[in-house]
């Protein structure tokens, strides 16, 4: 009897480990699929904030065992793009301004390298704030309020912001080595932003 009880406990532990591994692999696969959805939704040029918002909300639902799929992603994307396209347009304008700074630095203008470096750091900070805002987006929220709060968290939570930057670096490296890899990895960036915000909430 005692030996049978030990065997049962061993089997239970094995099943729990297998279940945990299966769940984690499922979340990883869902992140990659979400990355493809986000990439397609970003084809609208100014729709990338809404794409990440919809992707992040989809991942939040999946990690809390709520029903979520492509239909829910599309519904969220349509809701997020109503105000999100303005954010996307402003983001492209900021990127263009930084590119001008970089060109000035390359041209050897006085103070050009310093201005270029500051511009690049500012653009990275804005990108992190945008991703952190998208990670908390809901249909009831406004982009203005989300970005204001995310900007403060980006500064006051440097560790979390650094993790988001690492996610962006993974996308950049994936694109450098094999461009198609950057597409599914976009889902991992959204997942990283969601995890960072959940970490910040629990502190």
TIRO-2110 file (N, C-alpha, C; in Angstrom, 1 decimal):
// TIRO-2110
0.8, -1.2, 0.0, N, 1, A
0.0, 0.0, 0.0, CA, 1, A
0.9, 1.3, 0.0, C, 1, A
1.9, 1.2, 0.9, N, 2, A
2.8, 2.4, 0.9, CA, 2, A
3.5, 2.6, -0.4, C, 2, A
3.9, 1.5, -1.0, N, 3, A
4.6, 1.6, -2.3, CA, 3, A
3.7, 2.2, -3.4, C, 3, A
2.4, 1.7, -3.3, N, 4, A
1.5, 2.2, -4.3, CA, 4, A
1.2, 3.7, -4.1, C, 4, A
1.2, 4.1, -2.9, N, 5, A
1.0, 5.6, -2.6, CA, 5, A
2.1, 6.4, -3.1, C, 5, A
3.3, 5.9, -3.0, N, 6, A
4.5, 6.6, -3.5, CA, 6, A
4.4, 6.7, -5.0, C, 6, A
4.1, 5.7, -5.7, N, 7, A
4.0, 5.7, -7.1, CA, 7, A
2.9, 6.7, -7.6, C, 7, A
1.8, 6.7, -6.9, N, 8, A
0.8, 7.7, -7.2, CA, 8, A
1.2, 9.1, -7.1, C, 8, A
2.0, 9.4, -6.0, N, 9, A
2.5, 10.8, -5.8, CA, 9, A
3.5, 11.1, -6.9, C, 9, A
4.3, 10.2, -7.3, N, 10, A
5.3, 10.4, -8.4, CA, 10, A
4.6, 10.7, -9.7, C, 10, A
3.5, 9.9, -10.0, N, 11, A
2.7, 10.1, -11.2, CA, 11, A
2.1, 11.5, -11.2, C, 11, A
1.5, 11.9, -10.0, N, 12, A
0.9, 13.2, -9.9, CA, 12, A
1.9, 14.3, -10.2, C, 12, A
3.1, 14.2, -9.6, N, 13, A
4.1, 15.3, -9.8, CA, 13, A
4.5, 15.3, -11.3, C, 13, A
4.6, 14.1, -12.0, N, 14, A
4.9, 14.1, -13.4, CA, 14, A
3.8, 14.8, -14.2, C, 14, A
2.6, 14.5, -13.9, N, 15, A
1.5, 15.1, -14.6, CA, 15, A
1.4, 16.6, -14.5, C, 15, A
1.7, 17.1, -13.2, N, 16, A
1.7, 18.5, -13.0, CA, 16, A
2.8, 19.2, -13.8, C, 16, A
4.0, 18.5, -13.8, N, 17, A
5.2, 19.1, -14.6, CA, 17, A
4.8, 19.2, -16.1, C, 17, A
4.2, 18.1, -16.6, N, 18, A
3.8, 18.0, -18.0, CA, 18, A
2.8, 19.1, -18.3, C, 18, A
1.8, 19.2, -17.4, N, 19, A
0.8, 20.2, -17.6, CA, 19, A
1.3, 21.6, -17.6, C, 19, A
2.3, 21.9, -16.7, N, 20, A
2.9, 23.2, -16.6, CA, 20, A
3.7, 23.5, -17.9, C, 20, A
4.4, 22.5, -18.3, N, 21, A
5.2, 22.6, -19.6, CA, 21, A
4.3, 22.9, -20.8, C, 21, A
3.2, 22.1, -20.8, N, 22, A
2.2, 22.3, -21.9, CA, 22, A
1.6, 23.7, -21.9, C, 22, A
1.3, 24.2, -20.7, N, 23, A
0.7, 25.5, -20.6, CA, 23, A
1.7, 26.6, -21.1, C, 23, A
2.9, 26.5, -20.6, N, 24, A
3.9, 27.5, -21.0, CA, 24, A
4.2, 27.5, -22.5, C, 24, A
4.3, 26.3, -23.0, N, 25, A
4.5, 26.2, -24.5, CA, 25, A
3.3, 26.8, -25.2, C, 25, A
2.1, 26.5, -24.7, N, 26, A
0.9, 27.1, -25.4, CA, 26, A
0.9, 28.6, -25.4, C, 26, A
1.4, 29.2, -24.2, N, 27, A
1.5, 30.7, -24.2, CA, 27, A
2.5, 31.2, -25.1, C, 27, A
3.6, 30.5, -25.2, N, 28, A
4.7, 30.9, -26.1, CA, 28, A
4.2, 30.8, -27.6, C, 28, A
3.5, 29.8, -27.9, N, 29, A
3.0, 29.6, -29.3, CA, 29, A
1.9, 30.7, -29.6, C, 29, A
1.1, 31.1, -28.6, N, 30, A
0.1, 32.1, -28.7, CA, 30, A
0.8, 33.5, -28.9, C, 30, A
1.9, 33.7, -28.3, N, 31, A
2.7, 35.0, -28.5, CA, 31, A
3.2, 35.1, -29.9, C, 31, A
3.7, 34.0, -30.5, N, 32, A
4.1, 34.0, -31.9, CA, 32, A
3.0, 34.2, -32.8, C, 32, A
1.9, 33.6, -32.6, N, 33, A
0.7, 33.8, -33.5, CA, 33, A
0.2, 35.3, -33.4, C, 33, A
0.2, 35.8, -32.1, N, 34, A
-0.2, 37.2, -31.9, CA, 34, A
0.7, 38.1, -32.7, C, 34, A
2.0, 37.8, -32.7, N, 35, A
3.0, 38.6, -33.4, CA, 35, A
2.6, 38.7, -34.9, C, 35, A
2.1, 37.6, -35.5, N, 36, A
1.7, 37.7, -36.9, CA, 36, A
0.5, 38.6, -37.1, C, 36, A
-0.5, 38.5, -36.1, N, 37, A
-1.7, 39.3, -36.2, CA, 37, A
-1.2, 40.8, -36.1, C, 37, A
-0.3, 41.1, -35.1, N, 38, A
0.1, 42.5, -34.9, CA, 38, A
0.8, 43.0, -36.2, C, 38, A
1.6, 42.2, -36.8, N, 39, A
2.3, 42.6, -38.0, CA, 39, A
1.4, 42.9, -39.2, C, 39, A
0.3, 42.1, -39.3, N, 40, A
-0.7, 42.4, -40.4, CA, 40, A
-1.4, 43.7, -40.0, C, 40, A
-1.8, 43.8, -38.8, N, 41, A
-2.5, 45.0, -38.4, CA, 41, A
-1.7, 46.3, -38.5, C, 41, A
-0.4, 46.2, -38.5, N, 42, A
0.5, 47.3, -38.6, CA, 42, A
0.7, 47.8, -40.0, C, 42, A
0.1, 47.1, -41.0, N, 43, A
0.3, 47.4, -42.4, CA, 43, A
-0.4, 48.7, -42.7, C, 43, A
-1.3, 49.2, -41.9, N, 44, A
-1.9, 50.5, -42.1, CA, 44, A
-1.0, 51.7, -41.8, C, 44, A
0.2, 51.5, -41.5, N, 45, A
1.3, 52.5, -41.3, CA, 45, A
1.1, 53.2, -39.9, C, 45, A
-0.1, 53.8, -39.7, N, 46, A
-0.3, 54.5, -38.5, CA, 46, A
-1.1, 53.7, -37.5, C, 46, A
-1.3, 52.4, -37.8, N, 47, A
-2.1, 51.6, -36.9, CA, 47, A
-1.4, 50.7, -35.9, C, 47, A
-0.1, 51.0, -35.9, N, 48, A
0.7, 50.1, -35.0, CA, 48, A
0.4, 50.2, -33.5, C, 48, A
0.0, 51.4, -33.0, N, 49, A
-0.4, 51.5, -31.6, CA, 49, A
-1.6, 50.6, -31.3, C, 49, A
-2.6, 50.7, -32.2, N, 50, A
-3.8, 49.9, -32.1, CA, 50, A
-3.5, 48.4, -32.2, C, 50, A
-2.6, 48.0, -33.1, N, 51, A
-2.2, 46.6, -33.3, CA, 51, A
-1.6, 46.1, -32.0, C, 51, A
-0.7, 46.8, -31.4, N, 52, A
-0.1, 46.3, -30.1, CA, 52, A
-1.1, 46.3, -29.0, C, 52, A
-2.0, 47.3, -29.0, N, 53, A
-3.0, 47.3, -27.9, CA, 53, A
-3.9, 46.1, -28.0, C, 53, A
-4.4, 45.8, -29.2, N, 54, A
-5.2, 44.6, -29.4, CA, 54, A
-4.5, 43.3, -29.1, C, 54, A
-3.2, 43.2, -29.5, N, 55, A
-2.4, 42.1, -29.2, CA, 55, A
-2.2, 41.9, -27.7, C, 55, A
-1.9, 42.9, -27.1, N, 56, A
-1.7, 42.9, -25.6, CA, 56, A
-2.9, 42.4, -24.9, C, 56, A
-4.1, 43.0, -25.3, N, 57, A
-5.3, 42.6, -24.6, CA, 57, A
-5.7, 41.1, -24.9, C, 57, A
-5.4, 40.7, -26.1, N, 58, A
-5.6, 39.3, -26.4, CA, 58, A
-4.7, 38.4, -25.5, C, 58, A
-3.5, 38.8, -25.3, N, 59, A
-2.6, 38.0, -24.5, CA, 59, A
-3.0, 38.0, -23.0, C, 59, A
-3.5, 39.2, -22.6, N, 60, A
-4.0, 39.3, -21.2, CA, 60, A
-5.2, 38.3, -21.0, C, 60, A
-6.0, 38.2, -21.9, N, 61, A
-7.2, 37.3, -21.8, CA, 61, A
-6.7, 35.9, -21.8, C, 61, A
-5.8, 35.5, -22.7, N, 62, A
-5.3, 34.1, -22.7, CA, 62, A
-4.6, 33.7, -21.5, C, 62, A
-3.8, 34.6, -20.9, N, 63, A
-3.1, 34.2, -19.6, CA, 63, A
-4.0, 34.2, -18.4, C, 63, A
-5.2, 34.7, -18.5, N, 64, A
-6.2, 34.6, -17.5, CA, 64, A
-7.3, 33.6, -17.8, C, 64, A
-7.0, 32.8, -18.8, N, 65, A
-7.9, 31.7, -19.2, CA, 65, A
-9.2, 32.1, -19.7, C, 65, A
-9.3, 33.3, -20.3, N, 66, A
-10.5, 33.8, -20.9, CA, 66, A
-10.6, 33.4, -22.4, C, 66, A
-11.8, 33.3, -22.9, N, 67, A
-11.9, 32.9, -24.4, CA, 67, A
-11.4, 34.1, -25.2, C, 67, A
-10.5, 33.9, -26.1, N, 68, A
-10.0, 34.9, -27.0, CA, 68, A
-9.4, 34.3, -28.3, C, 68, A
-9.7, 35.0, -29.4, N, 69, A
-9.2, 34.5, -30.6, CA, 69, A
-9.1, 35.7, -31.6, C, 69, A
-9.0, 35.3, -32.9, N, 70, A
-8.8, 36.3, -33.9, CA, 70, A
-10.0, 37.3, -34.0, C, 70, A
-11.2, 36.8, -33.8, N, 71, A
-12.4, 37.7, -33.8, CA, 71, A
-12.3, 38.8, -32.7, C, 71, A
-11.9, 38.4, -31.5, N, 72, A
-11.8, 39.4, -30.4, CA, 72, A
-10.7, 40.3, -30.7, C, 72, A
-9.6, 39.8, -31.3, N, 73, A
-8.5, 40.7, -31.7, CA, 73, A
-8.9, 41.8, -32.7, C, 73, A
-9.7, 41.4, -33.7, N, 74, A
-10.1, 42.3, -34.7, CA, 74, A
-11.1, 43.4, -34.0, C, 74, A
-12.0, 42.9, -33.2, N, 75, A
-12.9, 43.9, -32.5, CA, 75, A
-12.1, 44.9, -31.7, C, 75, A
-11.1, 44.4, -30.9, N, 76, A
-10.2, 45.3, -30.1, CA, 76, A
-9.4, 46.3, -31.0, C, 76, A
-8.9, 45.7, -32.1, N, 77, A
-8.2, 46.6, -33.0, CA, 77, A
-9.0, 47.7, -33.6, C, 77, A
-10.2, 47.4, -34.0, N, 78, A
-11.1, 48.4, -34.5, CA, 78, A
-11.4, 49.5, -33.5, C, 78, A
-11.6, 49.1, -32.2, N, 79, A
-11.8, 50.1, -31.2, CA, 79, A
-10.6, 50.9, -30.9, C, 79, A
-9.4, 50.3, -30.9, N, 80, A
-8.2, 51.0, -30.5, CA, 80, A
-7.7, 51.9, -31.6, C, 80, A
-8.1, 51.6, -32.8, N, 81, A
-7.6, 52.4, -33.9, CA, 81, A
-8.3, 53.8, -34.0, C, 81, A
-9.4, 53.9, -33.4, N, 82, A
-10.2, 55.2, -33.5, CA, 82, A
-9.4, 56.4, -33.0, C, 82, A
-8.7, 56.2, -31.9, N, 83, A
-7.8, 57.2, -31.4, CA, 83, A
-6.4, 56.9, -31.6, C, 83, A
-6.1, 55.6, -31.8, N, 84, A
-4.7, 55.2, -31.9, CA, 84, A
-4.0, 55.7, -33.2, C, 84, A
-4.8, 55.9, -34.3, N, 85, A
-4.1, 56.4, -35.5, CA, 85, A
-3.4, 57.7, -35.3, C, 85, A
-4.0, 58.6, -34.5, N, 86, A
-3.4, 59.9, -34.2, CA, 86, A
-2.0, 59.6, -33.5, C, 86, A
-2.0, 58.7, -32.5, N, 87, A
-0.8, 58.4, -31.8, CA, 87, A
0.2, 57.8, -32.8, C, 87, A
-0.2, 57.0, -33.7, N, 88, A
0.7, 56.5, -34.7, CA, 88, A
1.3, 57.5, -35.6, C, 88, A
0.5, 58.5, -35.9, N, 89, A
1.0, 59.6, -36.8, CA, 89, A
2.0, 60.5, -36.1, C, 89, A
1.7, 60.7, -34.8, N, 90, A
2.7, 61.5, -34.0, CA, 90, A
4.0, 60.7, -33.8, C, 90, A
3.9, 59.4, -33.7, N, 91, A
5.1, 58.6, -33.5, CA, 91, A
5.9, 58.6, -34.8, C, 91, A
5.3, 58.6, -35.9, N, 92, A
6.1, 58.7, -37.2, CA, 92, A
6.8, 60.1, -37.3, C, 92, A
6.0, 61.1, -36.9, N, 93, A
6.6, 62.5, -36.9, CA, 93, A
7.8, 62.6, -36.0, C, 93, A
7.7, 61.9, -34.8, N, 94, A
8.9, 61.9, -33.9, CA, 94, A
10.1, 61.2, -34.5, C, 94, A
9.8, 60.0, -35.1, N, 95, A
10.8, 59.3, -35.8, CA, 95, A
11.5, 60.1, -36.9, C, 95, A
10.7, 60.8, -37.6, N, 96, A
11.3, 61.7, -38.7, CA, 96, A
12.2, 62.8, -38.1, C, 96, A
11.8, 63.3, -37.0, N, 97, A
12.6, 64.4, -36.3, CA, 97, A
13.9, 63.8, -35.9, C, 97, A
13.9, 62.6, -35.3, N, 98, A
15.1, 62.0, -34.9, CA, 98, A
16.0, 61.7, -36.1, C, 98, A
15.4, 61.2, -37.2, N, 99, A
16.2, 61.0, -38.4, CA, 99, A
16.9, 62.2, -38.9, C, 99, A
16.2, 63.4, -38.8, N, 100, A
16.9, 64.6, -39.2, CA, 100, A
18.0, 64.9, -38.2, C, 100, A
17.9, 64.6, -36.9, N, 101, A
19.0, 64.8, -36.0, CA, 101, A
20.2, 63.9, -36.3, C, 101, A
19.9, 62.7, -36.7, N, 102, A
21.0, 61.8, -37.1, CA, 102, A
21.7, 62.2, -38.3, C, 102, A
20.9, 62.7, -39.3, N, 103, A
21.6, 63.3, -40.5, CA, 103, A
22.4, 64.5, -40.2, C, 103, A
22.0, 65.3, -39.2, N, 104, A
22.8, 66.5, -38.8, CA, 104, A
24.1, 66.0, -38.1, C, 104, A
24.0, 64.9, -37.4, N, 105, A
25.2, 64.4, -36.7, CA, 105, A
26.2, 63.9, -37.7, C, 105, A
25.7, 63.2, -38.8, N, 106, A
26.5, 62.7, -39.8, CA, 106, A
27.2, 63.8, -40.6, C, 106, A
26.4, 64.9, -40.8, N, 107, A
27.0, 66.0, -41.6, CA, 107, A
28.1, 66.7, -40.9, C, 107, A
28.3, 66.5, -39.6, N, 108, A
29.3, 67.1, -38.9, CA, 108, A
29.0, 68.5, -38.4, C, 108, A
27.7, 68.8, -38.2, N, 109, A
27.3, 70.1, -37.7, CA, 109, A
27.6, 70.2, -36.2, C, 109, A
27.9, 71.4, -35.8, N, 110, A
28.3, 71.6, -34.3, CA, 110, A
27.2, 71.1, -33.4, C, 110, A
27.6, 70.3, -32.5, N, 111, A
26.6, 69.7, -31.5, CA, 111, A
25.7, 68.6, -32.1, C, 111, A
26.0, 68.2, -33.4, N, 112, A
25.2, 67.2, -34.0, CA, 112, A
25.2, 65.9, -33.4, C, 112, A
26.3, 65.3, -33.0, N, 113, A
26.4, 64.0, -32.3, CA, 113, A
25.6, 64.0, -31.0, C, 113, A
25.7, 65.1, -30.2, N, 114, A
25.0, 65.1, -29.0, CA, 114, A
23.5, 65.2, -29.2, C, 114, A
23.0, 66.0, -30.1, N, 115, A
21.6, 66.1, -30.4, CA, 115, A
21.1, 64.8, -31.0, C, 115, A
21.9, 64.2, -31.9, N, 116, A
21.4, 62.9, -32.4, CA, 116, A
21.3, 61.8, -31.3, C, 116, A
22.2, 61.8, -30.4, N, 117, A
22.2, 60.8, -29.3, CA, 117, A
20.9, 61.0, -28.4, C, 117, A
20.7, 62.3, -28.1, N, 118, A
19.5, 62.6, -27.3, CA, 118, A
18.3, 62.3, -28.0, C, 118, A
18.2, 62.5, -29.3, N, 119, A
17.0, 62.2, -30.1, CA, 119, A
16.7, 60.7, -30.1, C, 119, A
17.8, 59.9, -30.3, N, 120, A
17.6, 58.5, -30.3, CA, 120, A
17.1, 57.9, -28.9, C, 120, A
17.7, 58.5, -27.8, N, 121, A
17.3, 58.0, -26.5, CA, 121, A
15.8, 58.4, -26.2, C, 121, A
15.5, 59.6, -26.7, N, 122, A
14.1, 60.1, -26.5, CA, 122, A
13.1, 59.2, -27.3, C, 122, A
13.5, 58.8, -28.5, N, 123, A
12.6, 58.0, -29.3, CA, 123, A
12.5, 56.6, -28.7, C, 123, A
13.5, 56.1, -28.1, N, 124, A
13.4, 54.8, -27.4, CA, 124, A
12.5, 54.9, -26.2, C, 124, A
12.6, 56.0, -25.5, N, 125, A
11.7, 56.2, -24.3, CA, 125, A
10.3, 56.3, -24.7, C, 125, A
10.0, 57.1, -25.8, N, 126, A
8.6, 57.2, -26.3, CA, 126, A
8.1, 55.8, -26.8, C, 126, A
8.9, 55.0, -27.4, N, 127, A
8.5, 53.7, -27.8, CA, 127, A
8.1, 52.8, -26.7, C, 127, A
9.0, 52.9, -25.6, N, 128, A
8.7, 52.1, -24.4, CA, 128, A
7.4, 52.6, -23.8, C, 128, A
7.2, 53.9, -23.7, N, 129, A
6.0, 54.4, -23.1, CA, 129, A
4.7, 54.0, -23.9, C, 129, A
4.9, 54.0, -25.2, N, 130, A
3.8, 53.6, -26.1, CA, 130, A
3.4, 52.1, -25.8, C, 130, A
4.4, 51.2, -25.7, N, 131, A
4.2, 49.8, -25.5, CA, 131, A
3.6, 49.6, -24.1, C, 131, A
4.0, 50.3, -23.2, N, 132, A
3.5, 50.2, -21.8, CA, 132, A
2.0, 50.7, -21.8, C, 132, A
1.7, 51.7, -22.5, N, 133, A
0.4, 52.2, -22.6, CA, 133, A
-0.5, 51.2, -23.3, C, 133, A
0.0, 50.6, -24.4, N, 134, A
-0.8, 49.6, -25.2, CA, 134, A
-1.1, 48.4, -24.3, C, 134, A
-0.1, 48.0, -23.4, N, 135, A
-0.3, 46.8, -22.6, CA, 135, A
-1.5, 46.9, -21.7, C, 135, A
-1.9, 48.2, -21.4, N, 136, A
-3.0, 48.4, -20.4, CA, 136, A
-4.3, 48.9, -21.1, C, 136, A
-4.3, 48.9, -22.5, N, 137, A
-5.4, 49.5, -23.2, CA, 137, A
-6.7, 48.7, -23.0, C, 137, A
-7.8, 49.3, -22.8, N, 138, A
-9.1, 48.7, -22.8, CA, 138, A
-10.0, 49.6, -23.7, C, 138, A
-11.1, 49.1, -24.2, N, 139, A
-12.0, 49.9, -25.0, CA, 139, A
-12.6, 51.2, -24.2, C, 139, A
-12.6, 51.2, -22.9, N, 140, A
-13.0, 52.3, -22.1, CA, 140, A
-12.0, 53.4, -21.9, C, 140, A
-10.7, 53.0, -22.1, N, 141, A
-9.6, 54.0, -21.8, CA, 141, A
-9.4, 54.9, -23.0, C, 141, A
-8.7, 56.0, -22.7, N, 142, A
-8.3, 57.0, -23.7, CA, 142, A
-6.7, 56.9, -23.9, C, 142, A
-6.3, 57.1, -25.1, N, 143, A
-4.9, 57.1, -25.4, CA, 143, A
-4.1, 58.2, -24.6, C, 143, A
-4.8, 59.4, -24.5, N, 144, A
-4.1, 60.5, -23.8, CA, 144, A
-3.8, 60.1, -22.4, C, 144, A
-4.8, 59.6, -21.7, N, 145, A
-4.5, 59.2, -20.3, CA, 145, A
-3.5, 58.0, -20.2, C, 145, A
-3.7, 57.0, -21.1, N, 146, A
-2.8, 55.9, -21.0, CA, 146, A
-1.3, 56.3, -21.2, C, 146, A
-1.1, 57.2, -22.2, N, 147, A
0.3, 57.6, -22.5, CA, 147, A
0.9, 58.5, -21.4, C, 147, A
0.0, 59.3, -20.8, N, 148, A
0.5, 60.1, -19.7, CA, 148, A
1.0, 59.3, -18.5, C, 148, A
0.1, 58.3, -18.1, N, 149, A
0.5, 57.4, -17.1, CA, 149, A
1.7, 56.5, -17.4, C, 149, A
1.7, 56.0, -18.7, N, 150, A
2.8, 55.2, -19.1, CA, 150, A
4.2, 55.9, -19.1, C, 150, A
4.1, 57.2, -19.5, N, 151, A
5.3, 58.1, -19.5, CA, 151, A
5.9, 58.1, -18.1, C, 151, A
5.0, 58.3, -17.1, N, 152, A
5.5, 58.4, -15.7, CA, 152, A
6.1, 57.0, -15.3, C, 152, A
5.5, 55.9, -15.6, N, 153, A
6.0, 54.6, -15.3, CA, 153, A
7.3, 54.3, -16.0, C, 153, A
7.4, 54.8, -17.2, N, 154, A
8.7, 54.5, -17.9, CA, 154, A
9.9, 55.1, -17.2, C, 154, A
9.7, 56.3, -16.6, N, 155, A
10.7, 57.0, -15.9, CA, 155, A
10.9, 56.4, -14.5, C, 155, A
9.8, 56.2, -13.8, N, 156, A
9.9, 55.7, -12.4, CA, 156, A
10.1, 54.2, -12.2, C, 156, A
10.0, 53.5, -13.3, N, 157, A
10.2, 52.0, -13.2, CA, 157, A
11.3, 51.7, -14.3, C, 157, A
12.5, 52.1, -14.1, N, 158, A
13.5, 51.9, -15.1, CA, 158, A
13.8, 50.4, -15.4, C, 158, A
13.7, 49.5, -14.4, N, 159, A
13.9, 48.1, -14.6, CA, 159, A
12.9, 47.5, -15.6, C, 159, A
11.6, 47.9, -15.4, N, 160, A
10.6, 47.4, -16.3, CA, 160, A
10.8, 47.9, -17.7, C, 160, A
11.2, 49.2, -17.8, N, 161, A
11.4, 49.8, -19.1, CA, 161, A
12.6, 49.1, -19.8, C, 161, A
13.6, 48.8, -19.0, N, 162, A
14.7, 48.1, -19.6, CA, 162, A
14.3, 46.7, -20.2, C, 162, A
13.4, 46.0, -19.5, N, 163, A
12.9, 44.8, -20.0, CA, 163, A
12.2, 44.9, -21.4, C, 163, A
11.4, 46.0, -21.5, N, 164, A
10.8, 46.3, -22.7, CA, 164, A
11.8, 46.6, -23.8, C, 164, A
12.8, 47.4, -23.5, N, 165, A
13.9, 47.7, -24.4, CA, 165, A
14.6, 46.4, -24.9, C, 165, A
14.8, 45.4, -24.0, N, 166, A
15.4, 44.1, -24.4, CA, 166, A
14.5, 43.4, -25.4, C, 166, A
13.2, 43.5, -25.2, N, 167, A
12.3, 42.9, -26.1, CA, 167, A
12.4, 43.5, -27.5, C, 167, A
12.5, 44.8, -27.6, N, 168, A
12.7, 45.5, -28.8, CA, 168, A
14.0, 45.1, -29.5, C, 168, A
15.0, 44.9, -28.6, N, 169, A
16.4, 44.5, -29.2, CA, 169, A
16.3, 43.1, -29.8, C, 169, A
15.5, 42.3, -29.2, N, 170, A
15.3, 40.9, -29.8, CA, 170, A
14.7, 41.0, -31.2, C, 170, A
13.7, 41.9, -31.3, N, 171, A
13.1, 42.1, -32.6, CA, 171, A
14.1, 42.6, -33.6, C, 171, A
14.9, 43.6, -33.2, N, 172, A
15.9, 44.2, -34.1, CA, 172, A
16.9, 43.1, -34.5, C, 172, A
17.4, 42.3, -33.6, N, 173, A
18.3, 41.3, -33.9, CA, 173, A
17.7, 40.2, -34.8, C, 173, A
16.5, 39.9, -34.5, N, 174, A
15.8, 38.8, -35.4, CA, 174, A
15.7, 39.3, -36.8, C, 174, A
15.4, 40.6, -37.0, N, 175, A
15.3, 41.2, -38.3, CA, 175, A
16.6, 41.3, -39.0, C, 175, A
17.7, 41.5, -38.2, N, 176, A
19.0, 41.6, -38.7, CA, 176, A
19.5, 40.2, -39.3, C, 176, A
19.2, 39.2, -38.5, N, 177, A
19.7, 37.8, -38.9, CA, 177, A
18.8, 37.2, -39.9, C, 177, A
17.4, 37.3, -39.7, N, 178, A
16.5, 36.7, -40.6, CA, 178, A
15.2, 37.5, -40.5, C, 178, A
14.9, 38.4, -41.5, N, 179, A
13.8, 39.3, -41.4, CA, 179, A
12.5, 38.7, -41.0, C, 179, A
12.1, 37.6, -41.6, N, 180, A
10.8, 37.0, -41.3, CA, 180, A
10.6, 36.7, -39.8, C, 180, A
11.7, 36.4, -39.1, N, 181, A
11.6, 36.1, -37.6, CA, 181, A
11.1, 37.3, -36.8, C, 181, A
11.3, 38.5, -37.3, N, 182, A
10.8, 39.7, -36.6, CA, 182, A
9.3, 39.7, -36.5, C, 182, A
8.6, 39.1, -37.4, N, 183, A
7.2, 39.1, -37.4, CA, 183, A
6.6, 38.4, -36.2, C, 183, A
6.8, 37.1, -36.0, N, 184, A
6.2, 36.5, -34.8, CA, 184, A
6.8, 37.0, -33.5, C, 184, A
8.0, 37.5, -33.5, N, 185, A
8.6, 38.0, -32.3, CA, 185, A
7.9, 39.3, -31.8, C, 185, A
7.2, 40.0, -32.6, N, 186, A
6.4, 41.1, -32.2, CA, 186, A
5.5, 40.8, -31.1, C, 186, A
4.9, 39.5, -31.1, N, 187, A
4.1, 39.1, -30.1, CA, 187, A
4.8, 39.0, -28.7, C, 187, A
6.1, 38.6, -28.8, N, 188, A
6.9, 38.5, -27.6, CA, 188, A
7.1, 39.9, -27.0, C, 188, A
7.2, 40.9, -27.8, N, 189, A
7.3, 42.3, -27.3, CA, 189, A
6.1, 42.7, -26.6, C, 189, A
4.9, 42.4, -27.2, N, 190, A
3.6, 42.7, -26.5, CA, 190, A
3.5, 41.9, -25.2, C, 190, A
3.9, 40.7, -25.2, N, 191, A
3.9, 39.9, -24.0, CA, 191, A
4.8, 40.5, -22.9, C, 191, A
6.0, 40.9, -23.3, N, 192, A
6.9, 41.5, -22.4, CA, 192, A
6.3, 42.8, -21.7, C, 192, A
5.7, 43.6, -22.6, N, 193, A
5.0, 44.8, -22.0, CA, 193, A
3.9, 44.5, -21.0, C, 193, A
3.1, 43.4, -21.4, N, 194, A
2.1, 43.0, -20.5, CA, 194, A
2.7, 42.5, -19.1, C, 194, A
3.7, 41.7, -19.2, N, 195, A
4.4, 41.2, -18.0, CA, 195, A
5.0, 42.3, -17.2, C, 195, A
5.6, 43.3, -17.8, N, 196, A
6.2, 44.4, -17.1, CA, 196, A
5.1, 45.2, -16.3, C, 196, A
3.9, 45.4, -17.0, N, 197, A
2.9, 46.1, -16.3, CA, 197, A
2.3, 45.3, -15.2, C, 197, A
2.2, 44.0, -15.4, N, 198, A
1.6, 43.2, -14.3, CA, 198, A
2.6, 43.2, -13.1, C, 198, A
3.9, 43.1, -13.4, N, 199, A
4.9, 43.2, -12.4, CA, 199, A
4.8, 44.5, -11.6, C, 199, A
4.6, 45.6, -12.4, N, 200, A
4.5, 46.9, -11.7, CA, 200, A
3.3, 47.0, -10.8, C, 200, A
2.2, 46.4, -11.3, N, 201, A
0.9, 46.5, -10.5, CA, 201, A
1.1, 45.7, -9.2, C, 201, A
1.8, 44.6, -9.2, N, 202, A
2.0, 43.8, -8.0, CA, 202, A
3.0, 44.4, -7.0, C, 202, A
3.7, 45.4, -7.4, N, 203, A
4.8, 45.9, -6.5, CA, 203, A
4.1, 46.7, -5.3, C, 203, A
END
